[in-house]
Amino acid sequence: MTEQKAMLQINDLHKKIGKHEIIKGLSLEVNKGEVFGFLGPNGAGKTTTIRMMVGLTTPTSGQILIGGEALSNNRKHVLKKIGAIVENPEMYPFLSGLDNLKHYARMQPNITKEDIDRVVKLVGLEHRIKDKVKKYSLGMRQRLGLAQALLHKPELLILDEPTNGLDPAGIREIRDYIRNLAKEEGLSVIVSSHLLSEMELMCDRIGIIKDGEMIRIENVHEQNNQNLIMSYDVNPIEKAEQWFKTNGYEYNIQDNQIKVKINKEDVPITVQALVAASVSIYSINEERSSLEDRFLNITGGVSHD
């Protein structure tokens, strides 16, 4: 079985404006059916990279491949594989959602009524598609924008701040549609957002860019079982502390609990030993850092407006 190529490949991408290098050797891959989060402080180069992906600006050097085809070699053909929304999608408010889609369909070849019906159902607008867009909530406009971006059956969807300005219900709604598109339609999705808690729920992997360089790519849901921080609620705490100290564990006491740096496979050993030492164990919990914690730690928490 041959290994499937990534839907998006960016290799050693550079972008200079005058003497200023904005993007410095950026590389990443996005797989088929994957939601990839693109994160970075303001001014880190996210928007510039996205503009290069959708053909709005040209790289100084490096390569962008969509479905294995270089954007630079056949720009018009390759761009047909991409759908994109940058912040709030622009629509004609005096037209219905359906007429907006029909207007957009006329700009693309070979889009049928069935294609329009398909995307309307996909984003859940069947009951409101004939209403004028000026009557739509912001969440409904975002869904209509998704429908527009999906009309020509792209293989890669690029969303820049897709939940911008939405209330919590609207944010969850868009997140669920994006996850569904990736899972059910096999669509590859790149999402750029400042809402880190949402990115953690929405994305399979995230890449963090800082000062034009990709400094970390990680699997959001992959658990590293090495060097965990486990919190032990025990009594007497002094006896437990003595055991961890004697056995060479790195620990500290906080909120009347012992926080221990430990490998997961060692946890049962500590439980047996503490019980044998007449220490009562009330709970043991893993303390996991959030995506926000990791992002601020990696970027230094600095915004470059």
PAZAPA-4460 file (N, C-alpha, C; in steps of 0.05 Angstrom, whole numbers, plus 32768, in hexadecimal, padded with zeros to 4 digits):
% residues 305
    n_x    n_y    n_z   ca_x   ca_y   ca_z    c_x    c_y    c_z   seq   type   mol
   8011   7FE8   8000   8000   8000   8000   8012   8019   8000     1      M     A
   800E   802A   7FEC   801F   8042   7FEA   8016   8057   7FFE     2      T     A
   8029   8066   8009   8023   807B   801C   8016   8093   800D     3      E     A
   8000   809D   8018   7FF2   80B3   800B   8001   80CD   800F     4      Q     A
   8003   80DD   7FFB   8010   80F7   7FFD   7FFF   810A   800E     5      K     A
   800D   811C   801B   7FFF   8131   802A   7FEF   8142   8016     6      A     A
   7FD8   814C   8020   7FC8   815E   800F   7FD6   8179   800A     7      M     A
   7FE3   8183   801F   7FF2   819C   801D   800F   8196   8026     8      L     A
   8022   819F   8016   803E   819E   801E   804A   81B9   8019     9      Q     A
   8056   81C4   802E   8065   81DD   802C   8082   81D7   8033    10      I     A
   8094   81DD   8020   80B0   81D5   8023   80C2   81EE   8022    11      N     A
   80CF   81F4   8038   80E4   8208   803A   80DA   8223   802E    12      D     A
   80C3   822C   8037   80B7   8244   802C   80C3   825E   8038    13      L     A
   80CA   8270   8026   80D5   828A   802E   80C5   82A1   8021    14      H     A
   80C2   82B7   802F   80B6   82CE   8024   80C4   82E7   802E    15      K     A
   80CE   82F7   801B   80DC   8310   8021   80CC   8327   8015    16      K     A
   80CA   833C   8024   80C0   8356   801A   80D6   836A   801E    17      I     A
   80E2   8372   8009   80FA   8383   800B   8110   8373   8018    18      G     A
   811C   837E   802D   8131   8370   803B   8126   8360   8053    19      K     A
   810C   8363   8058   8100   8356   806F   80F6   833A   8068    20      H     A
   8101   8325   8075   80F8   830A   8071   80E1   8303   8084    21      E     A
   80C9   82FF   8079   80B2   82FA   808A   80AF   82DD   8090    22      I     A
   80B2   82CB   807C   80B0   82AF   8080   80CC   82A3   807B    23      I     A
   80D5   8292   808E   80F1   8289   808E   80F3   826B   808E    24      K     A
   80F1   825F   8076   80F5   8242   8073   80DF   8231   8080    25      G     A
   80C6   823A   807D   80AF   822C   8089   80A9   8212   807A    26      L     A
   80A4   81FC   8088   809C   81E3   807C   8086   81D6   808D    27      S     A
   8072   81CA   8080   805D   81BB   808E   804E   81AA   807A    28      L     A
   8040   8196   8084   802F   8184   8074   8013   8182   8082    29      E     A
   7FFE   8181   8071   7FE3   817C   807B   7FD8   8164   806C    30      V     A
   7FCF   8150   807B   7FC6   8137   806F   7FA8   8138   8067    31      N     A
   7FA0   8125   8057   7F84   8123   804F   7F73   811D   8067    32      K     A
   7F5C   812C   806A   7F4A   8128   807F   7F53   8132   809A    33      G     A
   7F68   8144   809A   7F73   814E   80B3   7F6C   816B   80B7    34      E     A
   7F66   8173   80D0   7F63   818F   80D7   7F7D   8198   80E4    35      V     A
   7F8A   81AB   80D7   7FA5   81B4   80E0   7FA2   81D1   80EA    36      F     A
   7FAA   81D6   8102   7FA8   81F0   810E   7FC2   8200   8109    37      G     A
   7FBF   8218   80FF   7FD7   8229   80F9   7FD7   8240   810D    38      F     A
   7FEA   8240   8120   7FEA   8252   8136   8003   8263   8136    39      L     A
   8001   827B   8142   8018   828C   8145   800F   82A7   814F    40      G     A
   8022   82B6   815C   801B   82D1   8165   8015   82E3   814D    41      P     A
   8009   82FA   8152   8005   830D   813D   8020   8315   8131    42      N     A
   8021   8316   8117   803A   831E   810A   804D   8307   8106    43      G     A
   8044   82EE   810C   8057   82D7   810A   805A   82CE   80EE    44      A     A
   8046   82D4   80DC   8048   82CC   80C0   8032   82BA   80B7    45      G     A
   801D   82B6   80C8   8007   82A4   80C0   7FF8   82AE   80A7    46      K     A
   7FF0   82C7   80A8   7FE1   82D2   8092   7FF1   82D2   8078    47      T     A
   800A   82D9   807A   801C   82D9   8062   801D   82BD   8056    48      T     A
   8020   82A9   8068   8022   828D   805E   8007   8285   8051    49      T     A
   7FF1   828C   805D   7FD7   8286   8052   7FD3   8293   8037    50      I     A
   7FDC   82AC   8035   7FDA   82BB   801B   7FEA   82AD   8005    51      R     A
   8001   82A1   800D   8011   8292   7FF9   8003   8278   7FF2    52      M     A
   7FF6   826B   8005   7FE8   8252   7FFF   7FD1   8256   7FEB    53      M     A
   7FC4   826D   7FED   7FAC   8271   7FDB   7FB4   8282   7FC3    54      V     A
   7FCD   8287   7FBE   7FD6   8294   7FA6   7FD3   82B2   7FA5    55      G     A
   7FD0   82BF   7FBC   7FCD   82DC   7FBD   7FE8   82EA   7FBE    56      L     A
   7FFC   82DB   7FC5   8017   82E6   7FC4   802A   82CF   7FBE    57      T     A
   8042   82D6   7FB3   8054   82C1   7FA9   806C   82BD   7FBC    58      T     A
   8073   82A4   7FC2   808B   82A0   7FD3   80A4   82AA   7FC6    59      P     A
   80B7   82B3   7FD6   80D1   82BA   7FCC   80E0   82A1   7FC3    60      T     A
   80DD   828C   7FD3   80E8   8272   7FCC   80D9   825C   7FDC    61      S     A
   80DE   8243   7FD4   80D0   822D   7FE1   80B9   8223   7FD0    62      G     A
   80AA   8210   7FDA   8096   8202   7FC9   807D   81FD   7FD9    63      Q     A
   8066   8201   7FCC   804C   81FA   7FD7   803F   81E6   7FC4    64      I     A
   8039   81CE   7FCE   802C   81B9   7FBE   8011   81B3   7FCA    65      L     A
   7FFC   81B2   7FB8   7FE1   81AB   7FC0   7FDB   8191   7FB1    66      I     A
   7FD5   817C   7FC0   7FD1   8162   7FB4   7FE8   8159   7FA3    67      G     A
   8000   8160   7FAB   8018   8157   7F9C   8020   8169   7F85    68      G     A
   800F   817D   7F7E   8015   818F   7F68   801F   81AA   7F72    69      E     A
   8034   81B4   7F65   8040   81CE   7F6E   802E   81E5   7F65    70      A     A
   8028   81F7   7F78   8018   820E   7F72   8026   8220   7F5E    71      L     A
   8040   8221   7F5E   804F   8233   7F4C   804E   8229   7F2F    72      S     A
   804A   820F   7F2B   804A   8204   7F10   8030   8207   7F00    73      N     A
   801A   8205   7F0F   8000   8207   7F01   7FEC   8214   7F15    74      N     A
   7FF0   822E   7F19   7FE1   823C   7F2E   7FC3   8239   7F2B    75      R     A
   7FB8   823E   7F13   7F9B   823E   7F10   7F90   8222   7F16    76      K     A
   7F9D   820D   7F0D   7F93   81F2   7F11   7F94   81EB   7F2F    77      H     A
   7FAB   81F1   7F3B   7FAF   81E9   7F57   7F9C   81F8   7F6A    78      V     A
   7F97   8211   7F64   7F86   8221   7F76   7F69   8217   7F76    79      L     A
   7F61   8208   7F61   7F46   81FC   7F61   7F43   81E7   7F77    80      K     A
   7F59   81DD   7F82   7F58   81C9   7F97   7F54   81D6   7FB3    81      K     A
   7F54   81F1   7FB4   7F53   81FF   7FCD   7F39   820E   7FD0    82      I     A
   7F2E   820D   7FE8   7F18   821F   7FF1   7F22   822F   8008    83      G     A
   7F1A   8248   800B   7F25   8258   8021   7F10   826C   802B    84      A     A
   7F12   8272   8045   7F03   8288   8052   7F17   8297   8062    85      I     A
   7F19   82B1   805D   7F2A   82C2   806D   7F18   82D4   807E    86      V     A
   7F18   82CF   8098   7F07   82DD   80AB   7EE9   82DC   80A2    87      E     A
   7EDA   82F1   80A4   7EBD   82F0   809E   7EB9   82F0   8080    88      N     A
   7EAB   82DB   8076   7EA6   82DA   8059   7E94   82F1   8050    89      P     A
   7E9B   82FC   8038   7E8B   8312   802E   7E74   8307   801C    90      E     A
   7E5C   8310   8022   7E44   8307   8013   7E34   8320   800B    91      M     A
   7E21   831C   7FF8   7E0E   8331   7FF1   7DF7   832F   8004    92      Y     A
   7DF4   8342   8017   7DDF   833F   802B   7DC2   8341   8021    93      P     A
   7DBF   834E   800A   7DA4   8351   7FFF   7D9B   8339   7FEE    94      F     A
   7DAD   8326   7FEA   7DA6   830D   7FDC   7DA2   82F7   7FF1    95      L     A
   7D94   82E2   7FE9   7D91   82CB   7FFA   7DAB   82BB   7FFB    96      S     A
   7DAD   82A9   800E   7DC5   8298   800F   7DC7   8288   7FF6    97      G     A
   7DB1   827E   7FEC   7DB1   826E   7FD3   7DBA   827F   7FBB    98      L     A
   7DB0   8298   7FB9   7DB9   82A8   7FA2   7DD6   82B0   7FA4    99      D     A
   7DE1   82B3   7FBC   7DFD   82B8   7FBF   7E0D   82A0   7FB5   100      N     A
   7E04   8288   7FBB   7E12   8270   7FB2   7E10   826D   7F93   101      L     A
   7DF8   8274   7F88   7DF5   8272   7F6B   7E07   8286   7F5D   102      K     A
   7E09   829E   7F69   7E1B   82B3   7F5D   7E38   82A9   7F5D   103      H     A
   7E40   829D   7F74   7E5C   8293   7F75   7E60   827C   7F62   104      Y     A
   7E4B   826B   7F5F   7E4D   8253   7F4D   7E52   825C   7F30   105      A     A
   7E47   8273   7F28   7E4B   827C   7F0D   7E68   8283   7F07   106      R     A
   7E77   8288   7F1C   7E94   828F   7F18   7EA5   8276   7F15   107      M     A
   7E9A   825E   7F1B   7EA9   8245   7F1A   7E9D   8233   7F05   108      Q     A
   7EAE   8224   7EF7   7EA4   8212   7EE2   7E97   81F9   7EEE   109      P     A
   7E82   81EF   7EE1   7E77   81D5   7EE6   7E6B   81D1   7F02   110      N     A
   7E61   81E7   7F0F   7E53   81E4   7F28   7E35   81E1   7F23   111      I     A
   7E29   81CC   7F2D   7E0D   81C5   7F27   7DFB   81CD   7F3F   112      T     A
   7DE1   81CB   7F3A   7DCD   81CF   7F4F   7DD2   81BB   7F65   113      K     A
   7DD9   81A2   7F5E   7DDE   818D   7F71   7DF6   8194   7F83   114      E     A
   7E0A   81A1   7F77   7E21   81AA   7F87   7E18   81BF   7F9C   115      D     A
   7E07   81D1   7F94   7DFD   81E5   7FA7   7DED   81D8   7FBD   116      I     A
   7DDB   81C6   7FB6   7DCB   81B8   7FCA   7DDD   81A8   7FDD   117      D     A
   7DF2   819D   7FD2   7E04   818D   7FE3   7E11   819E   7FF9   118      R     A
   7E1C   81B5   7FF1   7E2A   81C5   8005   7E17   81D2   8019   119      V     A
   7DFF   81D9   8010   7DEB   81E4   8022   7DE4   81D0   8038   120      V     A
   7DE0   81B7   8030   7DDA   81A2   8043   7DF2   819D   8055   121      K     A
   7E0A   819E   804A   7E22   8198   8058   7E26   81AB   8070   122      L     A
   7E1F   81C5   806C   7E23   81D9   8081   7E09   81DE   8091   123      V     A
   7DF4   81CF   808B   7DDC   81D1   809B   7DCB   81EA   8097   124      G     A
   7DCA   81F4   807E   7DBB   820D   8079   7DA2   8208   8069   125      L     A
   7D99   81EF   8067   7D82   81E8   8056   7D69   81F9   805B   126      E     A
   7D64   81FF   8075   7D4B   820C   807C   7D4D   822B   807B   127      H     A
   7D65   8235   8077   7D68   8253   8076   7D76   825D   805C   128      R     A
   7D7B   824B   804A   7D8B   8252   8032   7D7D   8266   8020   129      I     A
   7D62   8268   8022   7D53   827A   8011   7D4E   8295   801E   130      K     A
   7D57   8298   8038   7D55   82B1   8046   7D6B   82C4   803C   131      D     A
   7D65   82DE   803E   7D7A   82F2   8037   7D91   82F1   804C   132      K     A
   7DA9   82F4   8042   7DC0   82F2   8053   7DC0   8307   8069   133      V     A
   7DB4   831E   8064   7DB3   8333   8079   7DA4   8329   8092   134      K     A
   7D94   8314   808F   7D86   8309   80A6   7D96   82F3   80B4   135      K     A
   7DAD   82EC   80AA   7DBD   82D6   80B5   7DCC   82E0   80CE   136      Y     A
   7DCF   82CE   80E1   7DE2   82D3   80F7   7DFE   82D0   80EC   137      S     A
   7E12   82D9   80FC   7E2E   82D7   80F4   7E36   82BA   80EF   138      L     A
   7E2B   82A8   8101   7E31   828B   80FE   7E26   8280   80E4   139      G     A
   7E0E   8289   80DC   7E03   8280   80C3   7E12   828A   80AB   140      M     A
   7E1C   82A3   80AD   7E2D   82AE   8097   7E47   829E   8095   141      R     A
   7E52   8296   80AB   7E6A   8286   80AA   7E65   826B   809D   142      Q     A
   7E4D   8260   80A3   7E46   8246   8096   7E41   824A   8078   143      R     A
   7E35   8260   8071   7E31   8266   8054   7E4D   826A   8046   144      L     A
   7E5F   8277   8054   7E7A   827A   804A   7E88   825F   8046   145      G     A
   7E83   824C   8059   7E8E   8231   8056   7E82   8224   803D   146      L     A
   7E67   8227   803A   7E5A   821B   8022   7E66   8226   8009   147      A     A
   7E6B   8240   8008   7E77   824D   7FF0   7E93   8242   7FEB   148      Q     A
   7EA3   823F   8000   7EBE   8235   7FFD   7EBF   8217   7FF5   149      A     A
   7EA9   8209   7FFB   7EA8   81EC   7FF4   7E9B   81E6   7FDA   150      L     A
   7E8F   81FB   7FCD   7E7E   81F6   7FB6   7E8D   81E8   7F9F   151      L     A
   7EA6   81EF   7F9B   7EB5   81E3   7F84   7EC4   81CA   7F8C   152      H     A
   7EBC   81BE   7FA3   7EC8   81A4   7FAC   7EE6   81A6   7FB0   153      K     A
   7EF0   81B8   7FC1   7F0D   81BA   7FC5   7F17   81A2   7FD5   154      P     A
   7F30   819D   7FD3   7F3D   8188   7FE2   7F4A   8193   7FFC   155      E     A
   7F4F   81AD   7FFC   7F5B   81BA   8013   7F4B   81D3   8019   156      L     A
   7F43   81D6   8033   7F34   81ED   803C   7F46   81FD   804F   157      L     A
   7F49   8217   8049   7F59   8229   805A   7F47   823D   8067   158      I     A
   7F47   823E   8082   7F36   824F   8091   7F46   8261   80A3   159      L     A
   7F45   827B   809F   7F53   828E   80AF   7F3F   829B   80C2   160      D     A
   7F42   8295   80DC   7F2F   829F   80F1   7F12   8299   80EA   161      E     A
   7F0B   827F   80E6   7EEF   8279   80DE   7EDA   827E   80F3   162      P     A
   7EE3   8280   810D   7ECF   8285   8122   7ED1   82A2   812D   163      T     A
   7EDD   82B3   811D   7EE1   82CF   8126   7EC5   82DC   812A   164      N     A
   7EC1   82E8   8142   7EA9   82F6   8148   7E91   82E5   8150   165      G     A
   7E94   82CB   8151   7E7D   82B9   8157   7E7A   82B6   8176   166      L     A
   7E61   82B1   817E   7E5C   82AB   819A   7E64   828E   819F   167      D     A
   7E64   8284   81B8   7E6C   8268   81BE   7E5D   8254   81AE   168      P     A
   7E42   8258   81AB   7E32   8244   819C   7E3A   8244   817F   169      A     A
   7E3F   825B   8173   7E48   825D   8157   7E63   8251   8153   170      G     A
   7E75   8255   8166   7E90   8249   8165   7E8F   822B   8164   171      I     A
   7E7E   8220   8176   7E7B   8203   8178   7E6F   81F8   815E   172      R     A
   7E5C   8207   8153   7E4F   81FF   813A   7E63   81FC   8123   173      E     A
   7E73   8211   8120   7E87   8211   810A   7E9C   81FB   810F   174      I     A
   7EA4   81F8   8128   7EB8   81E3   812E   7EAD   81C8   8127   175      R     A
   7E94   81C3   812D   7E88   81A8   8127   7E87   81A4   8109   176      D     A
   7E80   81B9   80F9   7E7F   81B6   80DC   7E9B   81B1   80D1   177      Y     A
   7EAF   81BE   80DB   7ECA   81BA   80D1   7ED4   819D   80D7   178      I     A
   7ECF   8194   80EF   7ED6   8179   80F6   7EC7   8165   80E4   179      R     A
   7EAE   816A   80DF   7E9E   8158   80CF   7EA8   8157   80B2   180      N     A
   7EAF   816F   80A7   7EBA   8170   808C   7ED3   815F   8089   181      L     A
   7EE4   8160   809D   7EFD   8151   809C   7EF7   8133   809E   182      A     A
   7EE5   812C   80B0   7EDF   8110   80B6   7ECF   8103   80A0   183      K     A
   7EB9   8110   8098   7EA6   8104   8085   7EAD   8109   8068   184      E     A
   7EB9   8120   8062   7EBF   8127   8046   7EDC   8122   803F   185      E     A
   7EED   811B   8053   7F09   8117   804E   7F18   8130   8047   186      G     A
   7F0C   8147   804E   7F18   8161   8046   7F2F   8168   8059   187      L     A
   7F44   8173   804D   7F5B   817D   805D   7F55   819A   8064   188      S     A
   7F59   81A2   807E   7F52   81BC   8087   7F69   81C9   8096   189      V     A
   7F70   81E2   808F   7F83   81F2   809E   7F73   8208   80AB   190      I     A
   7F76   820B   80C6   7F67   821F   80D5   7F7C   8231   80E3   191      V     A
   7F79   824B   80E0   7F88   825E   80EF   7F76   826C   8102   192      S     A
   7F7D   826D   811C   7F6B   827A   812F   7F7B   8282   8148   193      S     A
   7F70   8296   8157   7F7C   829E   8170   7F6E   8290   8187   194      H     A
   7F58   8281   8182   7F49   8274   8197   7F56   8258   819D   195      L     A
   7F6A   8258   81AE   7F7A   8240   81B2   7F6A   8229   81BD   196      L     A
   7F57   822E   81CF   7F47   8219   81DB   7F36   820C   81C5   197      S     A
   7F2D   821B   81B2   7F1D   8210   819B   7F2F   8200   8189   198      E     A
   7F47   8209   8184   7F5A   81FB   8173   7F60   81DF   817E   199      M     A
   7F62   81DE   8199   7F68   81C5   81A6   7F51   81B1   81A1   200      E     A
   7F38   81BB   81A0   7F21   81A9   819C   7F1E   81A2   817E   201      L     A
   7F26   81B5   816D   7F20   81B2   8150   7F35   81A2   8141   202      M     A
   7F4F   81A6   8149   7F65   819D   8137   7F70   8182   813F   203      C     A
   7F7B   8175   812A   7F8A   815C   812E   7FA7   8162   8135   204      D     A
   7FB3   8175   8126   7FCE   817E   812C   7FCF   819C   812B   205      R     A
   7FE3   81A8   8138   7FE7   81C5   8136   8004   81CB   8130   206      I     A
   8008   81E1   8121   8023   81EB   811C   8025   8207   8127   207      G     A
   803A   820C   8135   803E   8227   8141   8054   8235   8132   208      I     A
   804E   824D   8128   8061   825D   8119   8068   8276   812A   209      I     A
   8082   827C   8129   808B   8294   8138   80A1   82A1   8127   210      K     A
   809F   82BB   8123   80B3   82CA   8114   80B9   82BD   80F9   211      D     A
   80A3   82B3   80EC   80A6   82A8   80D1   80B1   828B   80CF   212      G     A
   80B5   827E   80E6   80C0   8263   80E7   80AC   8250   80F5   213      E     A
   80AA   8238   80EB   809A   8223   80F8   80AA   8218   810F   214      M     A
   80A2   821D   8127   80B2   8215   813E   80A8   81FC   814C   215      I     A
   808F   81F4   8147   8085   81DB   8152   806D   81D1   8143   216      R     A
   806C   81B7   813D   8054   81AA   8132   804F   8193   8145   217      I     A
   8036   8191   814F   8030   817C   8162   8014   8171   815E   218      E     A
   8011   8158   8166   7FF7   814B   8166   7FE7   8154   817E   219      N     A
   7FD0   8160   817A   7FC1   816B   8191   7FB9   8156   81A5   220      V     A
   7FB2   813E   819B   7FA7   812A   81AD   7FBB   8114   81B5   221      H     A
   7FD3   8116   81AB   7FE7   8101   81B1   7FF2   8105   81CE   222      E     A
   7FF0   80F1   81DE   7FF9   80F2   81F9   8015   80E8   81FC   223      Q     A
   8026   80F9   8208   8042   80F0   820D   8043   80E4   822A   224      N     A
   8049   80CB   822B   8048   80BD   8245   8062   80C0   8255   225      N     A
   8074   80CF   824A   808E   80D4   8258   808D   80F0   8266   226      Q     A
   8098   80F1   827D   809A   810A   828C   807F   8118   8290   227      N     A
   806B   8108   8299   8052   8114   82A1   8054   8122   82BC   228      L     A
   8042   8134   82C1   803F   813F   82DC   8026   8133   82E8   229      I     A
   8029   8123   82FD   8012   8116   830A   800F   8123   8326   230      M     A
   7FF6   8129   832C   7FF0   8135   8346   7FE5   8120   8359   231      S     A
   7FF2   811B   8370   7FEB   8107   8383   7FDD   8115   839B   232      Y     A
   7FC4   810E   83A1   7FB6   8117   83B8   7FB8   8100   83CD   233      D     A
   7FC9   8103   83E1   7FD0   80ED   83F3   7FD1   80F7   8410   234      V     A
   7FD1   80E3   8422   7FD3   80E9   843F   7FE0   80D1   844D   235      N     A
   7FF4   80D6   845D   8001   80EF   8463   8014   80F7   844D   236      P     A
   8014   8111   8446   8023   811A   842F   8041   8119   8434   237      I     A
   8049   811C   844E   8065   811B   8455   8072   8100   844F   238      E     A
   8062   80EB   8454   806D   80D0   8450   8070   80CB   8431   239      K     A
   805C   80D4   8422   805D   80D1   8405   8074   80E1   83F9   240      A     A
   8078   80FA   8404   808E   810B   83FA   80A9   80FD   83FF   241      E     A
   80AC   80F0   8416   80C5   80E3   841D   80CA   80CC   840A   242      Q     A
   80B4   80BD   8402   80B8   80A7   83EF   80C1   80B1   83D4   243      W     A
   80B4   80C6   83CA   80BC   80D1   83AF   80D9   80DB   83B0   244      F     A
   80E0   80E8   83C6   80FB   80F3   83C9   8110   80DD   83C9   245      K     A
   810A   80C8   83D9   811D   80B1   83DC   8121   80A3   83C1   246      T     A
   810B   80A2   83B1   810D   8093   8398   8114   80A4   8380   247      N     A
   811D   80BD   8385   8129   80CD   8370   8115   80DB   835D   248      G     A
   80FC   80DE   8365   80E9   80EC   8353   80EA   810A   8357   249      Y     A
   80E6   8118   8341   80E5   8135   8341   80C8   813D   8349   250      E     A
   80C5   814E   835D   80AA   8154   8367   80A9   816F   8374   251      Y     A
   8091   8179   8379   808D   8190   838A   8072   818E   8397   252      N     A
   806D   819C   83AD   8054   819B   83BB   8045   81B5   83B5   253      I     A
   802C   81B2   83AC   801C   81C9   83A4   7FFF   81C3   83AA   254      Q     A
   7FF1   81D6   83B7   7FD4   81D2   83BE   7FD0   81B8   83CE   255      D     A
   7FE3   81B3   83E0   7FE1   819B   83F1   7FE1   8181   83E2   256      N     A
   7FED   8181   83CA   7FF0   8169   83BA   800D   8168   83B0   257      Q     A
   8016   814F   83AA   8031   814C   83A0   8030   814A   8381   258      I     A
   803E   815C   8374   803F   815C   8357   8059   814E   834F   259      K     A
   8057   8138   8341   806E   8127   833B   8073   8125   831D   260      V     A
   808C   8128   8315   8093   8124   82F9   809A   8106   82F6   261      K     A
   808A   80F9   82E4   808C   80DC   82E4   8084   80D0   82C9   262      I     A
   808E   80B9   82C2   8085   80AB   82AA   806C   809B   82B1   263      N     A
   805A   8099   829E   8040   808D   82A3   8042   8070   82AE   264      K     A
   8055   8061   82A3   8058   8045   82AC   8061   8042   82C9   265      E     A
   806C   8058   82D5   8075   8058   82F1   805E   805D   8304   266      D     A
   8047   8067   82FB   8032   806F   830D   8028   8057   831E   267      V     A
   8022   803F   8312   8019   8029   8323   802E   8021   8338   268      P     A
   8047   8024   8331   805C   801D   8344   805B   802F   835C   269      I     A
   8056   8049   8357   8055   805C   836E   803C   8056   837F   270      T     A
   8026   804F   8372   800E   8049   8382   8012   8031   8395   271      V     A
   801E   801C   838A   8023   8004   839B   8036   800B   83B2   272      Q     A
   804B   801A   83AC   805F   8021   83C0   8053   8033   83D6   273      A     A
   8043   8047   83CE   8037   8059   83E1   8023   804B   83F3   274      L     A
   8013   8039   83E7   8000   8029   83F7   800F   8017   840B   275      V     A
   8025   800B   8402   8035   7FFA   8414   8041   800A   842A   276      A     A
   8046   8024   8425   8051   8036   843A   803C   8043   844B   277      A     A
   8023   8038   8449   800C   8042   8459   8005   805F   8453   278      S     A
   8007   8066   8439   7FFE   8081   8430   7FE3   807D   8422   279      V     A
   7FD0   808D   842A   7FB5   808C   841E   7FB5   809D   8405   280      S     A
   7FAB   8091   83EF   7FAA   809F   83D5   7F8D   80A6   83CE   281      I     A
   7F87   80BF   83CC   7F6B   80C8   83C6   7F66   80CC   83A8   282      Y     A
   7F7B   80D6   839B   7F79   80D9   837D   7F94   80DD   8372   283      S     A
   7F97   80D6   8358   7FAF   80DC   8348   7FA5   80E7   832D   284      I     A
   7FAD   80FF   8327   7FA4   810C   830E   7FBB   8116   82FE   285      N     A
   7FB9   8113   82E3   7FCD   811E   82D1   7FC7   813C   82CC   286      E     A
   7FDC   814C   82CE   7FDA   8168   82C9   7FE4   816E   82AD   287      E     A
   7FD1   8172   829B   7FD8   8176   827E   7FD8   8194   8278   288      R     A
   7FEC   819C   8269   7FED   81B8   8261   7FDA   81BC   8249   289      S     A
   7FCC   81D2   8248   7FBA   81D8   8232   7FCA   81E2   821A   290      S     A
   7FBD   81E3   8203   7FC9   81EE   81EB   7FD1   820B   81F0   291      L     A
   7FC1   8219   81FF   7FC7   8235   8205   7FE1   8237   8215   292      E     A
   7FE4   8226   8229   7FFC   8226   8239   8015   8220   8228   293      D     A
   8012   820B   8217   8029   8204   8205   802F   821A   81F2   294      R     A
   801A   8226   81E6   801E   823C   81D3   802D   8253   81DF   295      F     A
   8024   825C   81F7   8031   8273   8204   804D   826C   820D   296      L     A
   8052   8253   8215   806C   824B   821C   8080   824B   8204   297      N     A
   8076   8241   81ED   8086   8240   81D5   808C   825B   81CA   298      I     A
   8077   826C   81C9   807A   8287   81BC   8083   829C   81CF   299      T     A
   8084   8296   81E9   808C   82AA   81FC   8075   82BD   8204   300      G     A
   805D   82B7   81F9   8046   82C7   8200   8047   82E3   81F5   301      G     A
   8056   82E7   81E0   805A   8302   81D5   804A   8305   81BB   302      V     A
   803C   831C   81BA   802C   8322   81A2   803B   8338   8192   303      S     A
   803D   8334   8178   804C   8347   8167   8039   8356   8155   304      H     A
   8029   8368   8161   8016   8378   8150   8025   838C   813F   305      D     A
***
